[in-house]
Amino acid sequence: MATAPLAAPQVGSRERPEWIENLAGQLLALIVALVIALLLGSVIIIAYGESPGTVYGAIFHYGFGTKNGFGYVLTEATPLIFSALAVAVCFKGGMFNIGVEGQYLVGMVTASWAALKLDFLPGPLLMWVAIAFGILGGIVWAVIPGILKVRTGAHEVVTTIMMNGIAVSLVAWAINGPLKYTQQAGFHTPNLRTDAFRASAKIPDLGHLFGIGSSVHLSWLLIGAVVTAALVWFLLKRMRLGYEARAIGASPGSARAGGISIGQVQIKLFVISGALAGLVGMQQLLGDKNYLPIGYEAALGFTGIAVAFLGQNNPIGIVAAAILWGVLARGETAVQIQTTVPREFVIILQGILIISVVVTYQLAKRRLLARQLQTAADVEELADSAAAVDVEGLAKEDR
């Protein structure tokens, strides 16, 4: 009588899919990081003689208590999404683009030039052309360190930092030179800004659709930022360039052995990163001021690095991290008005939160990897056992 081969035990049949385990681990790590940050923040608050509930309540109310408050949070988050995405794209390829700061400043200059010099363009076409010039400016400023890295081996951290300094001076030169304010009357103190752009160059307001005041300046660029995050996720997870970037970031030697042209991929990543960086200043330039002031909002590029780390360089996580950062930024006003805690407390809390997220995510990643390796080992061991049983059964059948 023939003996039927025994099937290998299905150990993994009851196991959750790997992506669910990863998502659950990341969410748990984020919750733990938030709890750690809030607890350590509470110690600081108590040291100042305040109640943690009062301080955190004020921050929450200013961020979510009113439509305008949440509108300010989203307005704050919009440029940070672009900035963090620009950092994350290069980081996936094993590069650290610290030059987002300079790239968005150059993008503001080129977009301002287009808005002022091409003001004959009809209707909303002027807005789109200005945005395109902003993207082009960011690309040009990002490609330079990219080419230097590929052709000469110059480290992108050094070159991008130097390019940041040049960009700051370039903005000052443009405002005092070719884009100088021309509507100054008499001998008054010079107005260090450009002329106002035409109204058609401004990005339309989004907030009024949700009852948010026009003073908040919540523009349609927010929708663009969220859509861009989705596109970047698709690029990194579903397209060949994303695969090649992740392969280079994980192991350049293995990627080269696999036939990937590392230099070409790095240049492409810098182009994409620069394009994203060129959009960082558009909220301030075309969604709010409608001119380029000398007192532009700085450090958005450096803040984007923090938001990228907070979102673990995941485009979807970056959107959530940018909103959280916007809540904390809005909270600086809350603690100044409603508590005796200095505004620097929020900056400390942001730092604690980033450190907590980085540490907890790394611990969660190691734990998940260990579980996956153990599961794979168990499956292999049971498969070997099943094969041995099959061989034994066949031997008995032959006898």
Long-range contacts (C-beta under 8 A, 24 or more apart in sequence): 2-397, 3-393, 3-394, 3-396, 3-397, 5-390, 5-393, 5-394, 6-386, 6-389, 6-390, 6-393, 7-386, 8-382, 8-383, 8-386, 8-387, 9-382, 9-386, 11-375, 11-378, 11-379, 11-382, 12-375, 12-379, 15-375, 18-372, 21-368, 21-371, 21-372, 22-368, 25-364, 25-365, 25-367, 25-368, 26-312, 26-317, 26-361, 26-364, 28-364, 29-357, 29-360, 29-361, 29-363, 29-364, 30-357, 30-360, 30-361, 32-356, 32-360, 33-353, 33-356, 33-357, 33-359, 33-360, 33-361, 34-353, 34-356, 36-352, 36-356, 36-360, 37-349, 37-352, 37-353, 37-356, 40-352, 41-345, 41-348, 41-349, 41-352, 44-341, 44-345, 44-348, 45-341, 45-345, 48-340, 48-341, 48-342, 48-345, 49-340, 50-339, 50-340, 50-341, 54-338, 54-339, 55-335, 55-339, 55-341, 55-345, 58-331, 58-334, 58-335, 58-337, 58-338, 58-339, 59-327, 59-328, 59-330, 59-331, 59-334, 59-335, 59-346, 60-327, 61-334, 62-330, 62-331, 62-333, 62-334, 63-326, 63-327, 63-330, 63-331, 63-334, 64-327, 67-210, 67-211, 67-212, 68-212, 68-213, 68-215, 68-216, 69-330, 70-212, 71-207, 71-210, 71-212, 71-213, 71-216, 71-218, 72-216, 72-326, 72-330, 73-323, 73-326, 73-327, 73-329, 73-330, 74-218, 74-222, 74-323, 74-326, 75-216, 75-217, 75-218, 75-219, 75-222, 75-283, 75-287, 75-326, 76-325, 76-326, 76-329, 76-330, 77-222, 77-225, 77-319, 77-322, 77-323, 77-325, 77-326, 78-219, 78-221, 78-222, 78-225, 78-283, 78-287, 78-322, 79-104, 79-279, 79-280, 79-281, 79-282, 79-283, 79-284, 79-300, 80-300, 80-303, 80-304, 80-307, 80-322, 80-325, 80-326, 81-225, 81-226, 81-228, 81-229, 81-307, 81-318, 81-319, 81-322, 82-225, 82-228, 82-276, 82-277, 82-279, 82-280, 82-304, 83-276, 83-277, 83-280, 83-300, 83-301, 83-303, 83-304, 83-307, 83-308, 84-304, 84-305, 84-307, 84-308, 84-311, 84-318, 84-321, 84-322, 85-228, 85-229, 85-232, 85-276, 85-308, 85-315, 85-318, 86-138, 86-273, 86-274, 86-276, 86-277, 86-280, 86-301, 86-304, 87-273, 87-304, 87-305, 87-308, 87-313, 88-232, 88-308, 88-311, 88-313, 88-314, 88-315, 88-318, 89-232, 89-236, 89-245, 89-269, 89-272, 89-273, 89-276, 90-156, 90-269, 90-270, 90-273, 91-249, 91-308, 91-313, 92-236, 92-242, 92-245, 92-246, 92-249, 92-269, 92-313, 93-245, 93-246, 93-248, 93-249, 93-265, 93-266, 93-269, 94-248, 94-249, 94-250, 94-252, 95-149, 95-156, 95-266, 95-269, 95-270, 96-156, 96-157, 97-142, 97-145, 97-156, 97-160, 97-270, 97-273, 97-277, 98-156, 98-157, 98-160, 98-161, 98-164, 98-301, 98-302, 98-305, 99-141, 99-142, 99-145, 99-156, 99-159, 99-160, 99-161, 99-163, 99-164, 99-277, 99-301, 100-273, 100-277, 100-280, 100-300, 100-301, 100-302, 100-304, 100-305, 101-164, 101-167, 101-298, 101-299, 101-300, 101-301, 101-302, 102-141, 102-160, 102-163, 102-164, 102-165, 102-166, 102-167, 102-168, 102-301, 103-137, 103-138, 103-141, 103-142, 103-163, 103-167, 103-273, 103-274, 103-277, 103-278, 103-280, 103-301, 104-138, 104-277, 104-278, 104-279, 104-280, 104-281, 104-300, 104-301, 105-164, 105-167, 105-168, 105-170, 105-171, 105-281, 105-296, 106-137, 106-138, 106-140, 106-141, 106-167, 106-170, 106-278, 107-133, 107-134, 107-135, 107-136, 107-137, 107-138, 107-141, 107-277, 107-278, 107-279, 107-280, 107-281, 107-282, 108-134, 108-137, 108-171, 108-281, 108-284, 108-285, 108-292, 108-296, 109-137, 109-170, 109-171, 109-174, 109-179, 109-292, 110-134, 110-136, 110-137, 110-278, 111-137, 111-278, 111-281, 111-282, 111-285, 111-286, 112-174, 112-179, 112-194, 112-197, 112-285, 112-291, 112-292, 113-174, 113-178, 113-179, 115-197, 115-198, 115-201, 115-286, 116-179, 116-194, 116-195, 116-197, 119-197, 119-198, 119-201, 122-200, 123-200, 124-200, 125-200, 126-197, 126-198, 126-200, 126-201, 127-200, 127-201, 127-202, 127-203, 127-286, 130-197, 130-201, 130-286, 131-279, 131-282, 131-286, 134-278, 134-279, 134-281, 134-282, 134-285, 135-275, 135-278, 135-279, 136-278, 137-278, 138-274, 138-275, 138-276, 138-277, 138-278, 138-279, 138-280, 139-271, 139-274, 139-275, 139-278, 140-274, 141-167, 141-274, 141-277, 142-270, 142-271, 142-273, 142-274, 142-275, 142-277, 143-267, 143-270, 143-271, 143-274, 145-270, 146-266, 146-267, 146-269, 146-270, 146-271, 147-267, 149-266, 150-263, 150-266, 150-267, 164-301, 171-292, 171-294, 171-296, 172-294, 174-292, 175-292, 175-294, 179-292, 192-293, 192-294, 192-295, 193-291, 193-292, 193-293, 193-294, 194-291, 194-292, 194-293, 195-291, 196-290, 196-291, 197-286, 197-290, 197-291, 199-290, 201-286, 201-290, 202-286, 202-287, 202-290, 203-282, 203-283, 203-286, 203-287, 217-283, 217-287, 217-288, 219-283, 219-286, 219-287, 219-288, 221-279, 221-282, 221-283, 221-286, 221-287, 224-279, 225-279, 225-319, 226-319, 228-276, 228-279, 229-315, 229-316, 229-318, 229-319, 230-315, 230-316, 232-276, 232-315, 233-314, 233-315, 233-316, 235-272, 236-315, 241-265, 241-268, 241-269, 245-269, 277-301, 280-304, 306-350, 306-354, 309-354, 309-357, 309-358, 310-353, 310-354, 310-357, 312-357, 312-361, 325-350, 328-353
